[in-house]
Amino acid sequence: MVAKDALAGLAGKLVCWDLDRTLGIFRPLGRDRQGPRPPGPEVGLRPHVLEVIEALDEAGAIQVVTTASTPAHAEDALARAGVRQRFRRIYTGDELIPTYGLPTKDYVGVASDFGLFGPAVGARMIVIGDTLTLDLPVNGPVFVWERGGANVSARLTLWILTTLAAAGAGDLLAGYEALNRAQGTPTALLGGELEAPASTFILKLWRQSGVPVVSLLSELEPLPLEPLRRREGST
């Protein structure tokens, strides 16, 4: 993955993960919580996402889930994946999606819950999601847009996070600006590379409605989802 000293730059950073098609693909609950689930393939975690979540945890990053789904779906999916305890908070649609206005997530409350205001939001907070319209922050934090969804290795995402932190001397927004000036060449800034074969990808940077966006798209064939480590007694 990346060097441990690079991970140190993510200590204290607030990492906001979207749930569906970002952390993995999760089959929804049935109408009756105690009844059978809808038909379909078993759920799965995104490739390497578990090791990345654990690495961020060990580095001292603060991880939360910011999803438009229901609390029941989010709690159930994360519990079945065995990663619920890794996330400090779960923010769901009733908290993030305004009753009126555009159907986009509002991260202001998330930032304030962790004492981030003004410039500190851009410096210490980052949002990861697969949908440009729904997941895009209104202002402040850098947005990592993973157009490939759950089938792109999470090691790429971790590399981007460590690159931004290193390039900005701990300031994620400053790291984005430095990466933009370097024309999207993270290796020149971080001095390291991802392990093969996950090092082939497309990386683009621009601003969408003023929000700094890092667009990530793997050039590889979609990677298989990793089976969930089903908790004891789950159905």
N, C-alpha and C positions, 0 to 999 in steps of 0.2 A: 504494500500500500504506500504509505508515506512515512517519512522519518518521524521519530517520536519528538524531536525538538521542534518540528513543524507543527505537530499537534498541540504543543504547548501554547501556541498563539491563539488557540480557540478557547482557552480557559475563560469562563465567565460570559461567553457569547451565548445569545439566545437564538436557538435554532428551531424554526417553526416548520414542522413537517405536515404536508397534506397527507391524507390517509389513502383513499382509493386511487390506485394506479400510480402512487408515489412510493409509499411503503410496501405496497403489494396489491394483490387483487383479492378482494374479500367478498365471499358470497353473502348476500343480505339475509337478514332474519326473515322468517315467515311472519305471516300476520299474527299467528298465535305464538307467543314467545315459547310456550312449552311444546308446540307442535312441530311437525317436520319442516325442514328448510326447503326453499324453492329448489326445483331440479337444476342441475348444472354441475360443472366440474368443481372439484375441491379447491379451496382457496390456496394461495401461495404467497410467500414473501418475495420481494424483489431480490434479485441476485446480489449477494454480499451485503445486504442491508443490515443484517444482524451484527456482523463484525464491525460495520461502520457505526452503528448505534452504540455498541460497546466501546469502541475507540473514543467516540465523542464523550461518552460518560466518564471514561477514565481520564480524559483530558481536562475534565471540569467544565464542559459546556452544559448549558441548561437546555433541555430538549422538551418541546411541547408538541402536541398534535393540534392542527388547526384545520378542521374539516367541515364541510357543509352538511354532512350526514347527521343522523340522529344520535343522541347520547347512547341509546341501547346498542345500535350497530357499532359505534366506535369502541365502546367498552368491550363488547363481545369479540370483535375482530382482534383487538390488541391482546386480550386475554388468551384467545385461542392461539395466537402467534407466540405467546410466551414473552412479550416485550412490554406489557402494560406498566410494569414497575420502573421502566427506564424513563418514562415521561412524567415530568413534574405536574403538568396539567393537560387536560383534554378540553379544547374549545370546539363546540359544535355549532350547527347552523343557527340555532335559536339565539346564540350569543354573537355570532360573527356576521350574519346576514341581516342588514337593515330591513325593517318592515316595509319601508317605502324607499323608492329610489332604485338604482341599478343593483342587480343581483351579484354583487362582488363582496368579498370578505373585508371586514373592517378590523384592522389589527391594532387600532389605537388602544383599546382596552387591554389587549395582550401585552403591549409594551409597557403601559402604565402599571400593570400588575407586578412587573419585575423592576419597577423604578427607572424605566427608560423614558426620557423626555428630550425633545429638541435634538441637538446633534448626536446625543448618545444613542438614539434609535438607529441612525445610519451607521454609527461606528460599531455597535455591538449586537445588532439584530439582523437576521437573514431569514428569508422565506423561501421554501422549496415546494414547488407544485408542478402539476402537469397541464393545467389549464390557464392560458394567458388571460382570459377575461375574468374568470371566477377567482383565481388565486392571486392575481396581481395586487400588490399593496397600493394604497392610494398615494402614499408618500413615505419618505424616510428610508426603509430598509431596502437592500439589494434583493432582487428576486431571481432565483435560479429556476428557469423554465425548462423542464425536462419533457420535451415534446415526445420522446420515445416512450414515456410512461414507465410502467413497472418492469419492462424488459431490458432496461439499460442498467449496467452494473453501478451499484451505489459507490463503488470505489472512485468513479469519475467525479461524483458529487463531493466526496471527501477531499479529493485533490483540489477541486475548485475552492472549497472553503479554506483549506490551508494556504492555498495560493493567495487568496484575497487578504487573509490575515498577515501573511508574510510580506506581501507587497506594500501593505499599508501600515506596517509596524504596529499591528494590532487593531487598526481601524479598518473595518470591512469596506466602508464606502470609499475611503482613500485608496484602498487596495484595488477596488473596481476602477477607479480613475487611472491608477498606475497601469493596470492590465489593459485598459482601453488605449492608453498612450503607447503601450508595447505591441499594439495591434493583435491582442489575443494570443500572446506567446508565453504561457505560464512557465515553461521550463526555464526560460531566460530569467525569470524572477525568482523562482523557487529553487532551481538547481537540482531538480529531481524529476523522475518520470514514474508513471504508473507501470505496474508489472504487466508484461504481455500476457494475454492478447488484448487486454482491455484498454490499450493506449491509443487506439485509432478512433477518433471521434471528430465531430464538427463543433466548434465553439464560436459563437457570435455574441457581440456586445452591442447594445444600443439602448435608447431610452424610449419607453412606451408611456405616453402621457406624463412625461417627466420622471418616471420611475426607472432607475438603472436595472437593466435586465441582462443576465447571462443566459444565453440560450444554449442548451446542451442536447446534442443529438448523436447517438452512436452510429458509426458507419458499419458496424458489424451486424450480422444477422441477429434477430431477437434472441436473447438468452433465456433459457428455461427458468421458470419460477422455482424457488426453493420450497419444498414441502414444509408446511407448518410443523413445529414441534408441538403436537397436540397435548394439551394439559390433561392430567389424569381425570377421568370421569366426564370428559367432554363428549358431545354427541355430534 
